Amino acid sequence: MKRRLLLAKKLLNPKDSVLIVTIDEKEYLHLGCLLEELFPEAKIQMISSVINNGGSMRSKEFTRVDEYLFFVMLGGSGPEQLPLEKEWLGNVKHTTTEKLRWRELMRYGDNGKRSARPNLFYPIFVSKAGDKFVGVGTPLPWDKNISDIEVPQGTVAVWPIRPNGDEGTWGYDGKGLLKLQEKGYVKLGRFNKNSMAITFIQPGWQKKVESGEIKIVGYATDGSIIESNDGYTAKYAPKTQWAISTHSASEYGTKLIQSIIGKRFSFPKSLYAVHDTIRFFVANKPNALIVDFFAGSGTTLHAVNLLNAEDGGNRRCIMVTNNEVSEQEAKTLTKQGFKPGDEEWERLGIARYVNWPRTVCSIEGHDVNGQPLKGEYLGTDHRQMKEGFESNCVFFKLDFLDKTQVALGRQFRELLPMLWMKAGAFGQCPQLEKDGVPEMLVLPENHLAVLTDEKSFGQFVDEVDKHEDITMIYLVVDSDMMYKEMAKHFPKRQTCQLYRDYLDNFRINVTR
């Protein structure tokens, strides 16, 4: 596990990224300690999520119904507040309303007494009809009475007098109240025996108005804003205990994947559990990159495609998985005389037999037998599964390369897909049409360029300068000094030295 986490740390953006790890109760303590050790700079939270209401029975143990999710948040990363269904809110009482909240301007409690804050005991002048805000007066001195204050003609003075007759205070001083009123954040109520109910909008709600989350359709006679009848869609940060019906691994994991590829994989995660887990971090990042380097059955890419279908995003997903077979399949194949690497063995591996077929079928909207998928995706305005997704996907097989052959430039064709992915995987993966290695590749549609012969550097610079879309430059040069000199010509683009950088990143089983 430690090796996996160290790999994850290399992949994560320290300024804004999140690592999400799921685990059961047998190892969560060890994992938590490891995460604190390896990510001391991160915010770490653990969530408990119910994935099987029926529970998994264990002899002389409590029945297991949940799993644990660790969120390791780097830099500015954190869960977004989103509109959530009642199921997410649970049975906890919420005071948040779906309408703009106005709060009473008069203060209560000991801190709201005139004796505690005498500068907040002043008159507010309103029209005699009580429908227009006219202005404010100065705080009343202790040696003066309310009746001593001169009231502008045609107005009434409203004081912070409590229903029981006690002298209170307003929530803002005169200058602060005038600023609020100018923005439409103060509303006049009705006259009562001693005062008038005057309300205002608190700072948190003011931000919602100013951001456009709450729509303003006009202003009342008293100058207060009028919100749209559509109200406000309340947003919440999810809690640390999830009990969501669509997170059932049986209903929306096992049964869903069986409807696509048959009984090829046991215990997949719920599509919607993965969808929600990712959604809290990329809802406002339509171009996010999601990497799952232990991808299993391919639920992550399926969930990313669903997210993009919901909001029109262009999020990308890279899945990496080995091609191991199940324990039972391994025994059967071994008895038949096959071993890892044989075609009969490899075709039943999780990458080729489960992940890739599921990916293709979910995108194209049919099962492995070519029949249209039945049903619809939940929470997507009745999107039919048979519609598939507007998505591109490509399958790569990752092999070990000989470091000497790489250093000599004899594996360039094999490295090209990796260079394309590092540059952002824009457009179709380029392929070499002829044998041999060209002196340069300038590929604006892929946002990358490669120089393989430093003698052509001058021409290479001229060609690259013609294309602003090129953001990644690969320079094949042995000398570090020469590389630094070349890189100076591309101050606004990312550069990489081949083949040294590749060998440093992908060398394994050595101490450095």
N, C-alpha and C positions, 0 to 999 in steps of 0.2 A: 504493500500500500504506500509506503514511504516513497518508493521509486516513482510510482504513479503521480503522487502529489508534487514531487520535484519537477516532473515533466509538465504538469499543469501550470506550475509557477512560471516556467519558461514561456508558456503560451499566453498567459494572461497579460492584459494591458494594465500596468500599475496605476494608471490615472483614472480608469473607469472600466471595471470588469467584475464579473462574479463567477466564482466556482461553486457548482451545485453538486453535492454528493449525497446519494441515498444509501441507507444501510439499515440492517435490522438490529434488534436489541442486544444481540450477542457480541457485537463489535463496536457499538457506538461510543463507548467510553475510550477505547484505544484510539479510534478515529479522532475524537474530540481533542485528545492530548496531542496527537500528531499535528492537527491543524493549528493549534495554538503555538506549537513549537516552530512550524515551518512558515506560518503567516502571522508573525507578531504585530505587523503593521495593519492588519485587516480587522474589520468588524465581523464577528462570527456569531451567527444565531442558529439555533436548532429548532426545527418544526416537527411536531408529531402529526402524522397524517393517517387517517383511517382508510385502509385499502381493501379490507375484507370484513364486512359487517358480520358474516357468519363465523369468522374466526378460524384460525388454524389450531386444531387440537394438539396438545402435547401432554405426554404422560406425566402426571403429578406436577404440572406447571399451569400457570394461567394461560388461557387461550389468547393467542396473538391475533390482533386485529389491525395493527398499524405498523408503519415503518417510520424511520427518522430521516429528515432532510437537513443537511448542514448547508448554510449559505455563507460563503466566505466573500465578503464584499470589499473590494479594493478601491482606493481613491474616492471618487464621488459617487460610487455605485450604491444603490439602495432600492428597495421595492417602491414602485409607483403607487400612489393612491388612485384607485380606479372605481368605477361604478360596480358594485357587487350585489349579487342576488341575496335574498334573505337567508339562504342556507349558509352563506359565508359569515353572516352576522351572528348566527347562533341565537341563544336565548338571553343574551346580555341586553339590558335596556339601553337604547341609544337616544340621546337628546337631539342629535342632528336631524334637522328637518329638510324636506325637499323643496321648501320655500325659503325665500330670503328672510333671515332672522333679524328682527328689530329688538333691541334691548332697552329697558327703561333707563332714562338718563339720570334719574334721581338715585343716589346711593343709599344703601342701608347698612346696618351694622354699626358698631362703635366708631369705625373709621369714617362713617358717613354722617356723623353728627356735626353740626355747625361748629361746636367747640373744638373739634379735631381739625377741621379744615375751613377756617373762617373765610379764606379767599374764594371758596367755592360757593358761598352763600350770596347770590346776586340775582337780580330780576331778569327775566326773559320777557320781552315785550312782543305781544301778539295782537292781531286785530281783535276788535270787540266781538266779531263773529267767530273768532277762534280758528280761522282758516288760513291766515297769513302770518308768516314770521316777519317781524319788523326789526328787531335788534336786541342787544343786551345792555344792561346797566353795569355799574361798578359794584364791587362787593360792599355790603352794608356795614358801616362802622359799628362797633359795639355800643356806642352812645346814641345811636339813631334807631328809630322804629320804622317798620315797613311803611307805615302811613306817612312818614316824613319824605319819602322818595317821590320826586316829581315824575309823573307818568306822561309820556307824549300823548298829545291829543289823538283821540280815536283808537287808543290801544288799551290793553289790560296788562298789568304786571303779573307774571307767573313766578312764584317763589318755590323753592324746594321744601314745601311744607308737607310732612307726612300725614297720612289719614288720621292719626291720633292727635294731630296738632303740633307735634315736635318739629323743631327746625332741623332740616337736614342739609345736604349739599348736592350740587350737580356733579356729574362724572367728569366734566371738563371745565377748565377756566373759560372766561369769556372769549379770548382770542381763539382758543382751540375749538370752541363751539361754532364760532363764525366760519372757520375754515371748513368744518364738517358740513355746515348748512349750505355753503356755497357749492359744494359738490353734490348736494341732494341727499346727504346722509342723515338728516334730522327730520323727524315727522311729528306733526302736532296731533294730539289726541283730542279728547273731549274735556270740557270743563267739569270739575267736580266741586265739592264743598270748599275745599281749601286750596286747590291747585289745579293743574292740568297734567294729564299723562303725556309726557313728551318722550319719544324714543329715538334711538340712534343705531347706526350700523357699526358693529365692532370691527377692528382692524382686519381680522381674518376674512370676514365676509366682504370687506371693502376690496380686498385683493381679488376676490372672485368676481366682483363687479368690474373692476378695472382690467382684468384679464379677458373679459368677455364671456366667462363661464355663465354668469347671470346676465341675461339680455335685458337692456333698458328700452322700453317702448315709449316713454314719455315722462312728464313731470306733473305732480299734483299742484293744486293752488298754493299750498304751503312751501313749494319748492322741492319737496322730497321726490325721489325717483319712483317710477312705476315699473315694475318688472313684468316680463312676458308671462302670460298665463301658463306657458309650458313649464314654468318653475325652474328649479335647479336640480340637476342630477347629482345627488350626493355621492361623494367618493370617499373610500375608506382604504386604510392600510390593512391588509389581512392580519389576522391574529396568529398566534403560535400554535394553535390547535385546529387542525382541519378535519372536518367530518362532512365531506361533500359526496353526494350520491354518485356523481359521474366519475369519481376517482376509484370506483370499484374495479380492481384488477381482473376480476372474473368476468364482469359484464362488458366492460369497455376495453379490456386488454385481451384476454383469452378468446372470448367469443368474437370480438371484432377481427382479430388477426386470422382466426379460423375461417371467417367468411371471405377472406381474401386469398389465403394460401393453403388452407386446410390445416390439419393437425401436424404442423411441422415444428412448433416451438412451444415450450411450456413456460408459464409464468411471465408473460410480457406485462409491462406496466400499462395502466390505463392511458389511452391517448389523451384524454382530457386532463389527467393529473399532470402529465408532462407539459401539455399546452398551457395550463394555468401557472405552473412553476416558472416557465420561461416568460410568460406574458407579463408578470409583475416587474420584470427587468427590461423588457424590450418594447413595451406597449408604445412608448414615445420614441423608439429608435427604429424607424422603418428600414434602415439599411444595416442593421446589426449583423454580425457574424457569430454564429453559434457553432461550437466545435464539440463533438462527442467522440472522444477517442477510445471508448469502450461501448460501441453502439448497439451491440446485441441484435435485436430483431428490427431495429430501424424506427422505433417510435419517435425519436427526436426529430428526424427529418419530416416525418408525417405531421408532427405537431407544428413545425415551422411552416410548412405549406398551408396548414389550416389557418394559422395566424395571418399569413399573407393574404389568404382568400378573404378573411374577415375585414381587413382594413386597407387592402391594396398595397401592402408593404412589399419591399424587395429584399427581405432578409435572406441571407445565405446560410447554408449549413454544410459542414464538412463532417462526415461520419467515418470513423476508422474502426474496424473490427478484425479479429483474426478469423480464420476459416475452420475452426475446430468443429468436430462432430460431437454428438451427445455421447455419454458414457455407454449407453446400450448399443448405439450404432458402432462405436469403436470396437466393442467386443465382437459384434457380428462380423464386421469387416475384417478384423484380425483372424477370426476363424476361417474366413473365406480366403485368407492369404494376402490380403491387401494391407498397405501401410500408408502413412501420411506421405503425400506427394503423388500417389497414384490417382488417376482420373476418377476411378470408382469411389475413392475416399474423398477427394476434393469436391466433387459435385454435390456431396451431402453436407458440406460445411456450412456454418451459419451465414457466412458472407454470401455465398452463391445460392444456397438453398432456401434461405429465409429473408435476409436483409434486402438483397437486390430484387428478388421477385416482388416482395411487398412494396418496395419503393416504386417500381415500374407500374404495378397494378394500381396502386393508390393514385398515382399521377394520371394514368390513362383511364381510370374508372372502371376496371374490369377485374375479375378474379384470374387465377392461374389457368383456368380452363377457357378463358376468353368470354365468359358471361358477364353482363353488366352487373356492377355491385348494387346490392339492394339497400334501402334505407337512406337516411339523411344524417348529416353531421349536426350535433346538438349546438344550439346557440349561434347558428350562422344564418339565420333567416331562412331555414328550411333548404339549405344547400344539399342537393342530392349527391350521394357518393359516386354515382355513375358519371357525374359531370367531371370528376377528376380535378386536376389543378393545372393552372397555367404556370408550369414549372419546367426547368431544364435540369437534367441530372446526368452524370457520367460516372462510369465505373472504372476504377484504376486498381491494378494489382501492384502492391508494393513489394519489391524484391531487394535482396542484399546485392550491393555492387562491390566490385573489387576496387579498393582505394587506389591502387597503383594505376589501374585503367582509367579511373576518374581523373586522377591528377594529370595523366597524359592526354586528357581530352577525348578519350575514345568511348566515353559513355554519354556524350552530349544528347543524343537522341533519347536515351532513357531518362535523362535529367529534365528534359524540356517540360513535361507536365508539372514537375515540382516547381520549376521557375515560374510557370504560369499561375500556379496556385499562390505562390508567395507574392506575386504582383496583384493579387486580388481576384483571380479567376474570372476576368472579364472576357466576354465573347467565347467562342469555341476554342478549345485547347488547340494550339498550333501544332502542326505536324510537318516534318521534313519530307519533301516530295522526292528528293534525290539522295543518293548515298553521299557520305562525307559530311563535313561541317562547313557551312558558309562562313565567310569572313565577318559578316554581321547580319543581324536580324533586327529590323525596325518594324514593330508591329503596333501601330497606334490603336487598332481595334482591341488589342489585348492589354493596352496601357504599359507595354514593356519594350525594351530594346536590349540586344545582346551584342557585345563586341567580342569576337573570338580571336581576331588577329590585330594586335596593337599597331601594325603598320598602316592599318586603314582608319586610324583614330580620327584624323582630320575630316575625312569624308563622313565618318560616323557622327561626329559632332554636328556637321551641317545637316545631316538627315534628321537627327533627333530634334534639332531646333525648329524644324518645320511643324512639329506635332506637339501641341501643348497637352494632349491627352496622355502622353507617355509620362508615367510617374515613377517607374522602376527601371533602373539601369544596371545591367550586369556587365562587368568588365573582367575578361579573362586575361589576367596578367600575374606573373609570379612575384615581381618586385613590389614590396609594400610601398616603397617610395614612389615608384611609378604609378601605382594605383591612386595614391593620395593626390598626385599631380593631375591625373586624369579626372578624378572626382571633383576637383575644383571647378571644372567646366560645367557642372550640373548642380549649382548651389540650391536650387529649389526642387530637386528630385532626389529620391532615395537611391543610393548606390550600393552595390554588393560586389565583393571580390571573389571571382571564381578562379580556381576551384577550392581555394582555401576555406572560404566561409562555409561552403557545403560540407567539406570534410570535417571541419571543426564541430559543426552542428550535429552531424549524423554518425560520427565515430562512436562505437559502442564497446563496452567491455574493456576499457582502458582507464587508467588513472591519469587525470590531467591536473 
